């Protein structure tokens, strides 16, 4: 079974999006929308991720929620928070880190 999560995500310079995240074998697939924006489908290959970590600083939180921060090889960081809380956010970080060389960092 492919893990799927209800999430909020944000890239630098864009509003937060809400929707679902599918943790596939080779990539992450985001599908959702933002207030005043059209539906979005975004895919991110694991090879494009340089580092996975839990955001610790207040500015790394997403709508008040703890977030997984994906440092991309190109472009700014992508932040992801699960709708169901910190336990699920930690699980998501682990699932992504299993697929990214170097795993989860602090």
N, C-alpha and C positions, 0 to 999 in steps of 0.2 A: 504494500500500500504506500502511495506517495504522500508524505506529510504535507498538510495544508493548514494554514493559520489565518485567522482574522487579524489584520494588522493595520497600522498607520505607518506610512513611510514618507521621508522627505529628503530631497536632494537640495544642495545649495542653490538659492535663487528661485526656488519653486515653492508653492504652498504645500502643506501636508496633504497626502492622499490617503483615503481609507478604502480598504477592500480586502482581497485575499492574496496570500503568498503561497506558491507551490514550490516546495523544495525538491526539485527534480534531481536526476542522476548527474546531469551535466550543467545545469543552470538553475537560477532562481527565476520564477515568472510572477510578476506583480500584475494584478488587474484590479482597477478601482477608479475612483473619481475624487476630485477636490471641489470645494465650494466654488461655483462659478466657472468650473472647467469641464471640458469634455471627458468622457471615459478614456482611460489610459491603459495600455498594455505595454509593459516594459519587461525586457529580459536581460539578465546579467549572467554571463558565463562565469564559472568559478575561477577560470584562468585570469579573469579581469580583476580579481580581488587580491590585493597584496596582503591585507591583514584583517582579522576579525577580532573585535574586542567589545566588552561591555562599556558603555559610556558612563563615566563616573561623575563628570563635572555637571553642574546645573544646566549649562548651555547645551549639553549633549542630550538632555532629556527631550522627549517629544510629547507635547501636550501634557506635561507633568508626569509622564511615564518613563521608567527606565528603558533604555534603548540599546540595541545592538548597533555598533558602528562598523560599517564596512569601508575600510580604506581602499579605494580603487587605484589601480595602476595609473589610470588616466581619469581626470575629473576629481571633483571634491568628494568628501565622505557621504555615504548614504546611511541615514539613520532609520532603524526599524523598531517599532514597539508593538507588542501584541496587545490585543484588546483585553485578554483574560489575565493580565498581570505578570508580575516579575517571575514567577515560577515557569510560566510558559515562555517568557522572553529568554530566560536562561536555557531552557530546552532548545529553543530556536537557535541560539548562539552555538550550542554544541552541535546541532545538526549541520549547520553551515560550516563550522570549523572542521568537521570530519571530512569535508569535501574540498577544503582549501589547503594547499601546501603550507605548512607552518602552524596550522591549527589556530586555536584561541590564544591570544596574547593579552597581557594586562596593560 
